[in-house]
Amino acid sequence: MRARLKGRPIMRVEVAERSMVPALLPGDWLLALRTRRVRPGQVVLAWQPGRPGFLLVKRVAWWEKENGPAAGGWWLASDNPAAGAVDSARFGPVPTENIVARVLFRYWPLRRRPGDAAAPGGPEARRVPPSS
């Protein structure tokens, strides 16, 4: 599914996999601000290079400068690399134009239960269109 890059500045997404455990769990709902201005340590939504329409939720690790003919990009990392998650270690730096939004906060569930962060997994987030 594709997100429209124009429109409302705030978007909401549901975390679908476990690549960001323990910070984010499947079923968590996030509010994100559409922007391409990010810095290391922030959690972002980005299109996976080479896989159109596949939205990732990852943590910005660093900016990788140009390397030969290739332009630089953001290095995006999973908080849970043991989960076999797909991140920049697999596909390399992500160009700034692939950054969709910066996650502001998790708004649901309000509280977590003990043991919620138990299992590993992958990288996707599902975008939910704003309700009218």
PAROZA-531348 format. One record per atom (N, C-alpha, C): residue number from 1; residue in three letters; x negated, y, z. Coordinates in nm, 3 decimals. Atoms other than C-alpha are relative to their C-alpha. Example, Ala and Ser with C-alpha at 12.3 -4.5 7.8 and 13.67 -1.06 7.14 Angstrom:
BEGIN
[r 1, ALA, [-0.089, -0.119, 0.000]];
[r 1, ALA, [-1.230, -0.450, 0.780]];
[r 1, ALA, [-0.090, 0.120, 0.000]];
[r 2, SER, [0.082, -0.119, -0.006]];
[r 2, SER, [-1.367, -0.106, 0.714]];
[r 2, SER, [0.077, 0.109, 0.073]];
***
This chain:
BEGIN
[r 1, MET, [-0.084, -0.117, 0.000]];
[r 1, MET, [0.000, 0.000, 0.000]];
[r 1, MET, [-0.088, 0.123, 0.000]];
[r 2, ARG, [0.081, -0.120, 0.015]];
[r 2, ARG, [-0.120, 0.349, -0.076]];
[r 2, ARG, [0.056, 0.112, 0.086]];
[r 3, ALA, [-0.041, -0.119, -0.075]];
[r 3, ALA, [-0.113, 0.660, 0.137]];
[r 3, ALA, [-0.014, 0.121, -0.091]];
[r 4, ARG, [0.012, -0.124, 0.076]];
[r 4, ARG, [-0.047, 0.998, -0.018]];
[r 4, ARG, [-0.095, 0.092, 0.073]];
[r 5, LEU, [0.097, -0.088, -0.064]];
[r 5, LEU, [-0.339, 1.228, 0.049]];
[r 5, LEU, [0.052, 0.141, 0.014]];
[r 6, LYS, [-0.061, -0.131, -0.015]];
[r 6, LYS, [-0.117, 1.533, 0.008]];
[r 6, LYS, [0.129, -0.018, 0.077]];
[r 7, GLY, [-0.122, 0.010, -0.078]];
[r 7, GLY, [0.170, 1.604, 0.237]];
[r 7, GLY, [-0.026, 0.041, 0.143]];
[r 8, ARG, [0.011, -0.033, -0.141]];
[r 8, ARG, [0.199, 1.613, 0.611]];
[r 8, ARG, [-0.143, -0.021, 0.051]];
[r 9, PRO, [0.138, 0.012, -0.049]];
[r 9, PRO, [-0.128, 1.669, 0.800]];
[r 9, PRO, [-0.018, -0.113, 0.101]];
[r 10, ILE, [0.009, 0.108, -0.098]];
[r 10, ILE, [-0.046, 1.404, 1.061]];
[r 10, ILE, [0.060, -0.126, -0.061]];
[r 11, MET, [-0.054, 0.128, 0.046]];
[r 11, MET, [0.000, 1.039, 0.974]];
[r 11, MET, [-0.005, -0.100, 0.115]];
[r 12, ARG, [0.002, 0.105, -0.101]];
[r 12, ARG, [0.078, 0.735, 1.182]];
[r 12, ARG, [-0.027, -0.133, -0.067]];
[r 13, VAL, [0.035, 0.132, 0.053]];
[r 13, VAL, [-0.060, 0.387, 1.130]];
[r 13, VAL, [0.007, -0.101, 0.112]];
[r 14, GLU, [0.002, 0.112, -0.094]];
[r 14, GLU, [-0.031, 0.050, 1.296]];
[r 14, GLU, [-0.125, -0.082, -0.026]];
[r 15, VAL, [0.119, 0.084, 0.012]];
[r 15, VAL, [-0.348, -0.147, 1.361]];
[r 15, VAL, [0.046, -0.142, -0.027]];
[r 16, ALA, [-0.046, 0.132, 0.040]];
[r 16, ALA, [-0.315, -0.484, 1.192]];
[r 16, ALA, [-0.096, -0.113, 0.037]];
[r 17, GLU, [0.098, 0.106, -0.027]];
[r 17, GLU, [-0.635, -0.673, 1.279]];
[r 17, GLU, [-0.083, 0.035, 0.123]];
[r 18, ARG, [0.075, -0.011, -0.125]];
[r 18, ARG, [-0.897, -0.708, 1.555]];
[r 18, ARG, [-0.144, 0.049, -0.014]];
[r 19, SER, [0.138, -0.043, 0.018]];
[r 19, SER, [-1.213, -0.548, 1.416]];
[r 19, SER, [-0.041, 0.112, 0.095]];
[r 20, MET, [0.032, -0.111, -0.090]];
[r 20, MET, [-1.189, -0.256, 1.663]];
[r 20, MET, [0.026, -0.034, 0.147]];
[r 21, VAL, [-0.015, 0.044, -0.139]];
[r 21, VAL, [-1.131, -0.463, 1.980]];
[r 21, VAL, [-0.130, 0.032, 0.073]];
[r 22, PRO, [-0.111, -0.016, -0.092]];
[r 22, PRO, [-1.149, -0.362, 2.264]];
[r 22, PRO, [0.069, 0.137, -0.009]];
[r 23, ALA, [-0.059, -0.134, 0.006]];
[r 23, ALA, [-1.073, 0.002, 2.171]];
[r 23, ALA, [0.141, -0.002, -0.060]];
[r 24, LEU, [-0.130, 0.008, 0.068]];
[r 24, LEU, [-0.783, -0.085, 1.936]];
[r 24, LEU, [0.037, -0.145, -0.020]];
[r 25, LEU, [-0.050, 0.137, 0.013]];
[r 25, LEU, [-0.568, -0.395, 1.921]];
[r 25, LEU, [0.109, -0.006, -0.106]];
[r 26, PRO, [-0.112, 0.013, 0.093]];
[r 26, PRO, [-0.324, -0.532, 1.663]];
[r 26, PRO, [0.130, 0.043, 0.071]];
[r 27, GLY, [-0.124, -0.049, -0.057]];
[r 27, GLY, [0.010, -0.364, 1.719]];
[r 27, GLY, [-0.012, 0.139, 0.062]];
[r 28, ASP, [0.018, -0.137, -0.048]];
[r 28, ASP, [-0.144, -0.040, 1.847]];
[r 28, ASP, [0.044, 0.097, -0.108]];
[r 29, TRP, [-0.041, -0.105, 0.092]];
[r 29, TRP, [0.005, 0.271, 1.686]];
[r 29, TRP, [-0.088, 0.122, 0.025]];
[r 30, LEU, [0.093, -0.112, -0.007]];
[r 30, LEU, [-0.225, 0.564, 1.609]];
[r 30, LEU, [0.056, 0.121, -0.071]];
[r 31, LEU, [-0.024, -0.124, 0.073]];
[r 31, LEU, [-0.178, 0.927, 1.515]];
[r 31, LEU, [-0.134, 0.046, -0.053]];
[r 32, ALA, [0.124, -0.041, 0.064]];
[r 32, ALA, [-0.437, 1.055, 1.271]];
[r 32, ALA, [0.022, 0.130, -0.076]];
[r 33, LEU, [-0.002, -0.128, 0.070]];
[r 33, LEU, [-0.516, 1.395, 1.122]];
[r 33, LEU, [-0.069, -0.018, -0.134]];
[r 34, ARG, [0.061, 0.009, 0.133]];
[r 34, ARG, [-0.576, 1.401, 0.747]];
[r 34, ARG, [-0.115, 0.099, -0.009]];
[r 35, THR, [0.119, -0.083, 0.015]];
[r 35, THR, [-0.928, 1.532, 0.702]];
[r 35, THR, [-0.113, -0.087, -0.051]];
[r 36, ARG, [0.122, 0.070, 0.042]];
[r 36, ARG, [-1.259, 1.438, 0.549]];
[r 36, ARG, [-0.118, 0.048, 0.083]];
[r 37, ARG, [0.104, -0.053, -0.088]];
[r 37, ARG, [-1.455, 1.629, 0.813]];
[r 37, ARG, [-0.009, -0.089, 0.123]];
[r 38, VAL, [0.018, 0.095, -0.110]];
[r 38, VAL, [-1.585, 1.366, 1.052]];
[r 38, VAL, [-0.143, 0.010, 0.052]];
[r 39, ARG, [0.136, 0.007, -0.055]];
[r 39, ARG, [-1.885, 1.305, 1.273]];
[r 39, ARG, [-0.017, -0.134, 0.070]];
[r 40, PRO, [0.025, 0.129, -0.065]];
[r 40, PRO, [-2.051, 1.001, 1.431]];
[r 40, PRO, [0.074, -0.014, 0.133]];
[r 41, GLY, [-0.074, 0.032, -0.121]];
[r 41, GLY, [-1.852, 0.836, 1.708]];
[r 41, GLY, [0.150, 0.007, -0.016]];
[r 42, GLN, [-0.144, -0.012, 0.020]];
[r 42, GLN, [-1.510, 0.926, 1.570]];
[r 42, GLN, [0.055, -0.124, -0.070]];
[r 43, VAL, [-0.070, 0.109, 0.068]];
[r 43, VAL, [-1.259, 0.661, 1.461]];
[r 43, VAL, [0.075, 0.062, -0.117]];
[r 44, VAL, [-0.059, -0.055, 0.121]];
[r 44, VAL, [-1.139, 0.716, 1.105]];
[r 44, VAL, [0.079, -0.105, -0.076]];
[r 45, LEU, [-0.066, 0.085, 0.099]];
[r 45, LEU, [-0.910, 0.576, 0.838]];
[r 45, LEU, [-0.069, 0.029, -0.132]];
[r 46, ALA, [0.071, -0.018, 0.127]];
[r 46, ALA, [-1.084, 0.520, 0.505]];
[r 46, ALA, [0.040, -0.110, -0.097]];
[r 47, TRP, [-0.021, 0.100, 0.105]];
[r 47, TRP, [-1.026, 0.345, 0.173]];
[r 47, TRP, [-0.126, -0.083, -0.011]];
[r 48, GLN, [0.116, 0.088, 0.016]];
[r 48, GLN, [-1.252, 0.043, 0.139]];
[r 48, GLN, [-0.054, 0.014, -0.141]];
[r 49, PRO, [0.058, -0.009, 0.135]];
[r 49, PRO, [-1.494, 0.092, -0.153]];
[r 49, PRO, [0.020, -0.132, -0.076]];
[r 50, GLY, [-0.018, 0.118, 0.084]];
[r 50, GLY, [-1.418, -0.145, -0.439]];
[r 50, GLY, [0.129, -0.076, 0.023]];
[r 51, ARG, [-0.127, 0.068, -0.027]];
[r 51, ARG, [-1.077, -0.240, -0.300]];
[r 51, ARG, [0.110, 0.106, 0.014]];
[r 52, PRO, [-0.100, -0.107, -0.003]];
[r 52, PRO, [-0.819, 0.027, -0.394]];
[r 52, PRO, [0.124, -0.039, 0.080]];
[r 53, GLY, [-0.121, 0.023, -0.078]];
[r 53, GLY, [-0.525, 0.060, -0.157]];
[r 53, GLY, [-0.021, -0.072, 0.131]];
[r 54, PHE, [0.028, 0.073, -0.124]];
[r 54, PHE, [-0.698, -0.118, 0.133]];
[r 54, PHE, [-0.054, 0.098, 0.102]];
[r 55, LEU, [0.034, -0.101, -0.100]];
[r 55, LEU, [-0.704, 0.114, 0.434]];
[r 55, LEU, [-0.068, -0.065, 0.120]];
[r 56, LEU, [0.078, 0.050, -0.113]];
[r 56, LEU, [-0.967, 0.052, 0.702]];
[r 56, LEU, [0.015, 0.093, 0.119]];
[r 57, VAL, [0.017, -0.081, -0.120]];
[r 57, VAL, [-0.983, 0.173, 1.061]];
[r 57, VAL, [-0.137, -0.038, 0.056]];
[r 58, LYS, [0.139, 0.025, -0.039]];
[r 58, LYS, [-1.351, 0.208, 1.161]];
[r 58, LYS, [-0.054, 0.117, 0.079]];
[r 59, ARG, [0.070, -0.105, -0.072]];
[r 59, ARG, [-1.590, 0.408, 1.376]];
[r 59, ARG, [-0.113, 0.052, -0.087]];
[r 60, VAL, [0.107, -0.062, 0.078]];
[r 60, VAL, [-1.823, 0.655, 1.204]];
[r 60, VAL, [-0.132, -0.022, 0.077]];
[r 61, ALA, [0.129, 0.026, -0.064]];
[r 61, ALA, [-2.182, 0.547, 1.278]];
[r 61, ALA, [-0.101, 0.110, -0.033]];
[r 62, TRP, [0.094, -0.103, 0.041]];
[r 62, TRP, [-2.399, 0.787, 1.075]];
[r 62, TRP, [0.020, 0.035, -0.146]];
[r 63, TRP, [0.002, -0.042, 0.140]];
[r 63, TRP, [-2.445, 0.973, 0.747]];
[r 63, TRP, [-0.126, -0.057, -0.063]];
[r 64, GLU, [0.115, 0.054, 0.071]];
[r 64, GLU, [-2.671, 0.793, 0.502]];
[r 64, GLU, [-0.029, 0.090, -0.119]];
[r 65, LYS, [0.038, -0.092, 0.107]];
[r 65, LYS, [-2.859, 1.028, 0.272]];
[r 65, LYS, [-0.013, -0.075, -0.132]];
[r 66, GLU, [0.015, 0.059, 0.133]];
[r 66, GLU, [-2.898, 0.974, -0.100]];
[r 66, GLU, [-0.114, -0.100, 0.000]];
[r 67, ASN, [0.101, 0.106, 0.013]];
[r 67, ASN, [-3.092, 0.663, -0.188]];
[r 67, ASN, [-0.013, -0.033, -0.148]];
[r 68, GLY, [0.015, 0.020, 0.144]];
[r 68, GLY, [-3.218, 0.673, -0.546]];
[r 68, GLY, [0.114, 0.065, -0.074]];
[r 69, PRO, [-0.107, -0.059, 0.079]];
[r 69, PRO, [-2.940, 0.730, -0.800]];
[r 69, PRO, [0.135, 0.005, 0.073]];
[r 70, ALA, [-0.127, 0.003, -0.073]];
[r 70, ALA, [-2.664, 0.655, -0.546]];
[r 70, ALA, [0.012, 0.121, 0.093]];
[r 71, ALA, [-0.025, -0.111, -0.093]];
[r 71, ALA, [-2.508, 0.943, -0.354]];
[r 71, ALA, [0.011, -0.054, 0.142]];
[r 72, GLY, [-0.010, 0.040, -0.139]];
[r 72, GLY, [-2.499, 0.936, 0.023]];
[r 72, GLY, [0.144, -0.030, 0.039]];
[r 73, GLY, [-0.134, 0.029, -0.049]];
[r 73, GLY, [-2.204, 0.838, 0.236]];
[r 73, GLY, [-0.001, -0.029, 0.148]];
[r 74, TRP, [-0.015, 0.031, -0.142]];
[r 74, TRP, [-2.071, 0.761, 0.582]];
[r 74, TRP, [-0.014, -0.149, 0.024]];
[r 75, TRP, [0.014, 0.139, -0.042]];
[r 75, TRP, [-2.176, 0.437, 0.748]];
[r 75, TRP, [0.110, -0.025, 0.102]];
[r 76, LEU, [-0.113, 0.032, -0.086]];
[r 76, LEU, [-1.860, 0.290, 0.905]];
[r 76, LEU, [-0.021, -0.136, 0.064]];
[r 77, ALA, [0.027, 0.123, -0.074]];
[r 77, ALA, [-1.884, 0.024, 1.174]];
[r 77, ALA, [0.123, -0.048, 0.075]];
[r 78, SER, [-0.103, 0.063, -0.083]];
[r 78, SER, [-1.651, -0.217, 1.351]];
[r 78, SER, [-0.048, 0.002, 0.144]];
[r 79, ASP, [0.036, 0.012, -0.141]];
[r 79, ASP, [-1.644, -0.212, 1.731]];
[r 79, ASP, [-0.022, -0.146, 0.037]];
[r 80, ASN, [0.005, 0.143, -0.029]];
[r 80, ASN, [-1.619, -0.593, 1.716]];
[r 80, ASN, [-0.062, -0.074, -0.119]];
[r 81, PRO, [0.060, 0.064, 0.118]];
[r 81, PRO, [-1.873, -0.711, 1.453]];
[r 81, PRO, [-0.001, -0.152, 0.006]];
[r 82, ALA, [-0.003, 0.146, -0.013]];
[r 82, ALA, [-1.863, -1.066, 1.591]];
[r 82, ALA, [0.127, -0.059, -0.060]];
[r 83, ALA, [-0.127, 0.047, 0.056]];
[r 83, ALA, [-1.510, -1.088, 1.450]];
[r 83, ALA, [-0.010, -0.029, -0.149]];
[r 84, GLY, [0.015, 0.020, 0.143]];
[r 84, GLY, [-1.652, -1.116, 1.099]];
[r 84, GLY, [0.067, 0.111, -0.079]];
[r 85, ALA, [-0.069, -0.114, 0.061]];
[r 85, ALA, [-1.504, -0.776, 1.021]];
[r 85, ALA, [-0.076, 0.054, -0.120]];
[r 86, VAL, [0.057, -0.062, 0.119]];
[r 86, VAL, [-1.562, -0.600, 0.692]];
[r 86, VAL, [-0.026, 0.147, 0.033]];
[r 87, ASP, [0.037, -0.138, -0.024]];
[r 87, ASP, [-1.753, -0.275, 0.739]];
[r 87, ASP, [-0.118, 0.036, -0.088]];
[r 88, SER, [0.109, -0.044, 0.086]];
[r 88, SER, [-2.048, -0.085, 0.592]];
[r 88, SER, [-0.117, -0.098, -0.006]];
[r 89, ALA, [0.103, 0.103, 0.007]];
[r 89, ALA, [-2.280, -0.374, 0.675]];
[r 89, ALA, [0.024, -0.091, -0.121]];
[r 90, ARG, [-0.035, 0.083, 0.115]];
[r 90, ARG, [-2.094, -0.557, 0.395]];
[r 90, ARG, [0.009, 0.081, -0.129]];
[r 91, PHE, [-0.022, -0.074, 0.125]];
[r 91, PHE, [-2.004, -0.281, 0.145]];
[r 91, PHE, [-0.080, 0.128, -0.011]];
[r 92, GLY, [0.086, -0.118, 0.009]];
[r 92, GLY, [-2.253, -0.002, 0.223]];
[r 92, GLY, [0.070, 0.128, 0.044]];
[r 93, PRO, [-0.057, -0.128, -0.043]];
[r 93, PRO, [-2.192, 0.367, 0.289]];
[r 93, PRO, [0.127, 0.033, -0.078]];
[r 94, VAL, [-0.128, -0.038, 0.058]];
[r 94, VAL, [-1.848, 0.511, 0.219]];
[r 94, VAL, [-0.007, 0.147, -0.041]];
[r 95, PRO, [0.002, -0.140, 0.042]];
[r 95, PRO, [-1.827, 0.830, 0.010]];
[r 95, PRO, [0.103, 0.083, 0.076]];
[r 96, THR, [-0.090, -0.090, -0.073]];
[r 96, THR, [-1.665, 1.129, 0.178]];
[r 96, THR, [0.140, -0.001, -0.058]];
[r 97, GLU, [-0.135, -0.001, 0.060]];
[r 97, GLU, [-1.377, 1.117, -0.072]];
[r 97, GLU, [0.084, -0.121, 0.040]];
[r 98, ASN, [-0.075, 0.117, -0.047]];
[r 98, ASN, [-1.279, 0.774, 0.071]];
[r 98, ASN, [0.052, 0.019, 0.142]];
[r 99, ILE, [-0.050, -0.027, -0.135]];
[r 99, ILE, [-1.225, 0.921, 0.419]];
[r 99, ILE, [0.139, 0.061, -0.013]];
[r 100, VAL, [-0.139, -0.046, 0.008]];
[r 100, VAL, [-0.851, 0.973, 0.470]];
[r 100, VAL, [0.035, 0.086, 0.121]];
[r 101, ALA, [-0.045, -0.068, -0.121]];
[r 101, ALA, [-0.806, 1.080, 0.833]];
[r 101, ALA, [-0.089, -0.036, 0.118]];
[r 102, ARG, [0.068, 0.024, -0.127]];
[r 102, ARG, [-0.958, 1.106, 1.180]];
[r 102, ARG, [0.107, -0.037, 0.102]];
[r 103, VAL, [-0.098, 0.044, -0.100]];
[r 103, VAL, [-0.773, 0.915, 1.452]];
[r 103, VAL, [-0.006, 0.095, 0.118]];
[r 104, LEU, [-0.010, -0.090, -0.115]];
[r 104, LEU, [-0.651, 1.149, 1.724]];
[r 104, LEU, [0.019, -0.078, 0.129]];
[r 105, PHE, [-0.021, 0.081, -0.118]];
[r 105, PHE, [-0.517, 0.896, 1.972]];
[r 105, PHE, [0.093, -0.116, -0.029]];
[r 106, ARG, [-0.093, 0.113, 0.001]];
[r 106, ARG, [-0.332, 0.570, 2.032]];
[r 106, ARG, [0.121, 0.043, 0.080]];
[r 107, TYR, [-0.117, -0.042, -0.074]];
[r 107, TYR, [0.027, 0.643, 2.128]];
[r 107, TYR, [0.092, -0.115, 0.042]];
[r 108, TRP, [-0.081, 0.115, -0.038]];
[r 108, TRP, [0.175, 0.294, 2.156]];
[r 108, TRP, [-0.083, -0.125, -0.008]];
[r 109, PRO, [-0.085, 0.000, -0.118]];
[r 109, PRO, [0.186, 0.079, 2.359]];
[r 109, PRO, [-0.052, 0.097, 0.106]];
[r 110, LEU, [0.038, -0.096, -0.104]];
[r 110, LEU, [0.187, 0.315, 2.655]];
[r 110, LEU, [-0.101, -0.060, 0.097]];
[r 111, ARG, [0.092, 0.069, -0.091]];
[r 111, ARG, [0.013, 0.061, 2.877]];
[r 111, ARG, [-0.040, -0.133, -0.060]];
[r 112, ARG, [0.049, 0.131, 0.045]];
[r 112, ARG, [-0.192, -0.247, 2.810]];
[r 112, ARG, [0.013, -0.102, 0.112]];
[r 113, ARG, [-0.004, 0.108, -0.098]];
[r 113, ARG, [-0.155, -0.582, 2.980]];
[r 113, ARG, [-0.139, -0.062, 0.011]];
[r 114, PRO, [0.128, 0.069, -0.012]];
[r 114, PRO, [-0.457, -0.771, 3.119]];
[r 114, PRO, [-0.009, -0.111, -0.104]];
[r 115, GLY, [0.022, 0.106, 0.099]];
[r 115, GLY, [-0.603, -1.003, 2.853]];
[r 115, GLY, [0.041, 0.037, -0.140]];
[r 116, ASP, [-0.045, -0.039, 0.134]];
[r 116, ASP, [-0.470, -0.803, 2.555]];
[r 116, ASP, [-0.113, -0.001, -0.103]];
[r 117, ALA, [0.111, -0.011, 0.095]];
[r 117, ALA, [-0.817, -0.775, 2.397]];
[r 117, ALA, [-0.077, -0.129, -0.019]];
[r 118, ALA, [0.072, 0.127, -0.004]];
[r 118, ALA, [-0.901, -1.145, 2.394]];
[r 118, ALA, [-0.057, -0.052, -0.131]];
[r 119, ALA, [0.040, 0.070, 0.122]];
[r 119, ALA, [-0.935, -1.243, 2.025]];
[r 119, ALA, [-0.063, 0.091, -0.105]];
[r 120, PRO, [0.062, -0.076, 0.110]];
[r 120, PRO, [-1.154, -1.130, 1.730]];
[r 120, PRO, [0.086, 0.000, -0.126]];
[r 121, GLY, [-0.074, -0.003, 0.126]];
[r 121, GLY, [-1.036, -1.047, 1.373]];
[r 121, GLY, [-0.056, 0.092, -0.105]];
[r 122, GLY, [0.042, -0.080, 0.114]];
[r 122, GLY, [-1.053, -0.813, 1.065]];
[r 122, GLY, [0.036, 0.147, 0.006]];
[r 123, PRO, [0.005, -0.145, -0.001]];
[r 123, PRO, [-1.020, -0.447, 0.955]];
[r 123, PRO, [0.120, 0.085, -0.037]];
[r 124, GLU, [-0.101, -0.086, 0.063]];
[r 124, GLU, [-0.688, -0.328, 0.815]];
[r 124, GLU, [0.084, 0.080, 0.098]];
[r 125, ALA, [-0.104, -0.077, -0.070]];
[r 125, ALA, [-0.442, -0.066, 0.928]];
[r 125, ALA, [0.116, 0.014, -0.096]];
[r 126, ARG, [-0.117, -0.018, 0.085]];
[r 126, ARG, [-0.088, -0.039, 0.798]];
[r 126, ARG, [0.049, 0.142, 0.016]];
[r 127, ARG, [-0.052, -0.137, -0.003]];
[r 127, ARG, [0.039, 0.306, 0.707]];
[r 127, ARG, [0.151, -0.009, 0.002]];
[r 128, VAL, [-0.145, -0.007, -0.006]];
[r 128, VAL, [0.395, 0.384, 0.798]];
[r 128, VAL, [0.041, 0.138, -0.048]];
[r 129, PRO, [-0.040, -0.132, 0.049]];
[r 129, PRO, [0.562, 0.663, 0.599]];
[r 129, PRO, [0.077, 0.075, 0.108]];
[r 130, PRO, [-0.072, -0.078, -0.100]];
[r 130, PRO, [0.697, 0.949, 0.809]];
[r 130, PRO, [0.151, -0.015, -0.019]];
[r 131, SER, [-0.145, 0.011, 0.010]];
[r 131, SER, [1.065, 0.917, 0.892]];
[r 131, SER, [0.060, 0.136, -0.034]];
[r 132, SER, [-0.062, -0.125, 0.045]];
[r 132, SER, [1.293, 1.176, 0.737]];
[r 132, SER, [0.094, 0.056, 0.104]];
***
